[in-house]
């Protein structure tokens, strides 16, 4: 009985560790991705200066390195550390609602 309780607590601790890591990874990667997305939006308009292009490339490389480090950390664990992708891509409006 004690072993079962100990295993349950261990499993719960492992699950909390994985969830905490995933949330932290999500926060870190989201900040980098937000900057990358802002540069992508700028590219649709007048484009990026040489300095902005260098920063965009640096951020993209940094994101790849962070993901590779996370992959190495979790390798062999069977855990998918990657934060879930957002499901919604747009704004849901009710029928008869006007657009801004």
C-alpha positions, 0 to 999 in steps of 0.5 A: 500500500505504501509503495502504491502511494509513493508511486502515485506521488512520484508520478504526480511529481513527474507530471507537474515537472513536465507541465511546468517545463512545458509552460516555461518553454511555451513562455520562452518560445512565445516571446521569441516567436512574437518578435519573429512574427512582427518581423514577418509582418514588416516584410510584407510591407516596406521590408526590413533594414539590414540590421532588422534582417540580421536580428530576424535571422538571429532570433530564428536561429536562437529559437532553433537552438532553444528547441534543440536544447529542449529536445536533447533534455527530453530525449529518451523520456517519451515526453513531448515537451512542445507546447500545444499549438493554438487551435483558433486562428481567428475571431469567432463572431456571433450571427449579426455581430458587426465587424470593427 
